Amino acid sequence: MPALEGAVTPLVVAEGIGRRFGGRGVFGLGRPVQAVTDVSLLLARGETVGLVGESGSGKSTIGRLLLGLQPLSAGRVLFDGTDLSGLGREPLRQLRRRMQLVFQDPFSSLDPRRRVGAQIADGLRIHRLADEAARRRRVRDLLVQVGLQPEHADRYPHAFSGGQRQRIAIARALSTEPDFLVADEPVSALDVSVQAQVMALLSSLRAELGLTMLFISHDLPVVRHLCDRVVVLYLGRVMEEGPVRTIFTAPRHPYTRALLSAAPCLAADGRPQRIRLAGEPPSPHDPPSGCVFRTRCPHALPACAEAVPRLRDAAAGHRFACIRDDVTQPPIVLPVEPKRDLMLDSIHSGRSQS
C-alpha cells in the first residue's frame, strides 16, 4: 500500500482490488478477462492523482470501482473509512452524493432531449437536497462557477460547443457538493485550446472546493501539470507510482520510460530518445506469467516469468514493480508543445511543486 506524507488522512483507499469480466460467453466458450489485478491506491484529501497507461490497461474500470459503480472481484474500497462493499443499497446511495464522475465524451454524456438546467439539477432532486426554487438558484450559481451564463440553463445541449458541454457536465458533477471526483479523460475529445481552459477550470475548482480527484488520461503533459502523484498501469497492474516530478524526470520502471518517450511533441530539440517496444500488448484473456510487461520489456530476465514483482520503494513515496536495479538510462524530461505549454502556465502557477 502506498504511503502518504506526514499525518495526512486518506479519503479513498483501495486495497488489492480486482475486477474480472465474463467467463462463459454467449455459447459458453468465452474466456474471462482480468481487467484489474491487485491494485492498491490511496488518495489524500485535496489531492489529484493521475492514472495513466495504454488503452485497455484498466484505468476507467478502476475509476468505476472506486465509485462503487461496478462490483469488485477482489479486495475492498474504503471511502472516508466506510467499506463500500459492505453497504446496502440505501446507505450507498446516500454516500454517492459525495462522489461523482465526469465522463470522457461531452457529446454523449448529456441527454439531447432535456434542458441542461434540468440535467444539472438531477442530483439535487434525487438526493432531495433542495426545493424547486433552491434548485434553480443552485443551477444558475453552478453555471456561473464553471464559466457559463445563468440563462444557459434553459438551453438544450445542441446549442453548446464541446468545451461548453464539458463545463456543463462538470457543473452537474459538482451539484451535490462532492468530496471525490473521478475525471475520466475529460479533455481528450476537445481541441487543444479548449483543453487548457477546462484544465484551468478543474484546477481552480480543486483549490476552491478542496476536491479529491482521480484524473484518468492518456495525455502525459496534462497529467504533469494538473496532478500531484501519478500511477502507471499496464494490463491491469500498477507498474510504478510516485510524485509527478519524480515520475516524469526519473522513472524507474522500463514501461514508464517507454511511455514517456512516446509522448508526442512538436519541438525537435530536447526530445528524449524514443524507446520502441517489441510486439503488441498481450491479451487480457491470457496475460503472461510473472511480470505482465516481460514479453515487451527490453530488459527482461528469465526470472521475470517466475513471479509477479511486488511494488518496492525507490525513494520516499516512489515505488516500482521490477526485479532489476541496473536499468540505468538518462533521466527523461518530457517535452510539450510550446503553444500548449504557454496555455498551461496558468495551471502550473499557483500549484505547489510536487
GIJO-V404806 format. One record per backbone hydrogen bond with DSSP energy under -0.5 kcal/mol. NH is the residue of the N-H (numbers start at 0). CO is the residue of the C=O. E is the energy in kcal/mol with one decimal. If there is no record, write none. Layout:
NH|CO|E, NH|CO|E
This chain:
7|4|-1.3, 9|7|-0.5, 10|42|-2.8, 11|42|-1.7, 12|77|-2.6, 13|40|-2.8, 14|75|-2.8, 15|13|-0.6, 16|38|-2.5, 17|73|-1.8, 18|35|-2.1, 20|32|-3.0, 27|24|-0.8, 29|23|-2.6, 32|20|-2.8, 33|31|-0.5, 33|283|-1.3, 34|18|-1.4, 34|32|-1.2, 35|18|-1.6, 36|235|-2.7, 38|16|-2.4, 39|37|-0.5, 40|13|-1.5, 42|11|-2.4, 44|8|-1.2, 46|43|-1.9, 48|46|-0.5, 48|212|-2.7, 49|228|-3.2, 50|214|-2.5, 51|49|-0.5, 51|230|-2.5, 56|53|-1.7, 61|57|-2.1, 62|58|-2.0, 63|59|-2.0, 64|60|-2.2, 65|61|-2.4, 66|62|-1.0, 67|64|-1.0, 68|63|-2.5, 69|63|-0.8, 72|17|-2.9, 73|17|-1.3, 75|14|-1.4, 77|12|-3.2, 78|81|-2.8, 79|10|-3.6, 79|77|-0.6, 81|78|-1.8, 83|76|-2.5, 83|81|-0.6, 85|82|-0.9, 86|83|-1.5, 91|87|-2.1, 92|88|-2.1, 93|89|-2.2, 94|90|-1.8, 95|91|-1.7, 96|93|-0.8, 97|94|-1.9, 98|95|-1.5, 99|179|-2.2, 101|181|-2.8, 102|100|-0.5, 105|103|-0.7, 107|104|-0.6, 108|104|-1.5, 111|109|-0.6, 113|110|-1.4, 115|154|-2.6, 116|152|-2.3, 118|114|-1.5, 119|115|-2.4, 120|116|-1.7, 121|118|-0.8, 124|120|-2.3, 125|121|-3.1, 126|122|-2.1, 127|124|-0.9, 128|123|-2.6, 129|123|-0.6, 134|130|-2.4, 135|131|-2.0, 136|132|-1.9, 137|133|-2.5, 138|134|-2.6, 139|135|-2.0, 140|136|-2.3, 141|137|-2.3, 142|138|-2.2, 143|139|-1.9, 144|140|-2.2, 145|141|-1.7, 146|143|-1.5, 147|142|-3.2, 151|148|-1.7, 152|149|-1.7, 153|150|-1.4, 154|151|-1.7, 156|113|-0.6, 158|155|-2.1, 159|156|-1.9, 164|160|-2.5, 165|161|-2.0, 166|162|-1.7, 167|163|-2.1, 168|164|-2.5, 169|165|-2.1, 170|166|-2.5, 171|167|-2.5, 172|168|-2.0, 173|169|-1.8, 174|170|-0.6, 174|171|-0.9, 176|173|-2.0, 178|97|-2.2, 179|97|-2.2, 180|211|-2.7, 181|99|-2.6, 182|180|-0.6, 182|213|-2.6, 183|101|-2.4, 183|181|-0.8, 184|182|-1.2, 184|215|-2.1, 187|184|-0.8, 189|186|-1.6, 194|190|-2.8, 195|191|-1.9, 196|192|-1.2, 197|193|-2.4, 198|194|-2.7, 199|195|-2.3, 200|196|-1.9, 201|197|-2.5, 202|198|-2.6, 203|199|-2.3, 204|200|-2.5, 205|201|-2.3, 206|202|-1.9, 207|203|-2.6, 208|204|-3.0, 209|205|-1.5, 210|205|-0.7, 211|178|-2.5, 212|46|-2.7, 213|180|-2.3, 214|48|-2.9, 214|212|-0.6, 215|182|-2.8, 215|213|-0.7, 216|50|-1.9, 219|217|-1.0, 222|218|-1.9, 223|219|-2.6, 224|220|-1.6, 225|221|-2.1, 226|222|-2.2, 227|47|-3.1, 228|47|-1.5, 229|241|-2.7, 230|49|-2.9, 231|239|-3.2, 232|51|-2.9, 232|230|-0.5, 233|236|-2.4, 235|56|-1.4, 236|233|-1.6, 238|231|-3.1, 238|236|-0.5, 239|231|-1.1, 240|318|-2.5, 241|229|-1.9, 243|227|-2.3, 246|242|-2.5, 247|243|-2.0, 248|244|-1.2, 249|245|-2.9, 256|252|-2.0, 257|253|-2.1, 258|254|-2.6, 259|255|-2.4, 260|256|-2.1, 261|257|-1.0, 262|259|-1.3, 270|267|-0.6, 275|273|-0.7, 276|274|-0.5, 277|295|-0.6, 285|282|-1.2, 290|303|-2.7, 293|290|-1.5, 295|292|-1.8, 296|292|-0.9, 299|296|-1.2, 303|300|-1.7, 304|301|-1.5, 305|302|-1.4, 306|302|-0.8, 311|319|-2.3, 313|314|-0.5, 313|317|-3.4, 314|317|-1.5, 317|314|-2.2, 318|240|-2.7, 318|316|-0.5, 319|311|-2.1, 320|238|-2.8, 321|319|-0.8, 327|325|-1.5, 328|326|-0.6, 332|330|-0.5, 333|247|-0.5, 333|331|-0.6, 340|336|-2.6, 341|337|-1.8, 342|338|-1.6, 343|339|-2.3, 344|340|-0.6, 344|341|-0.7, 345|342|-0.7, 346|343|-1.1, 347|343|-2.4, 348|344|-2.9, 350|347|-1.4
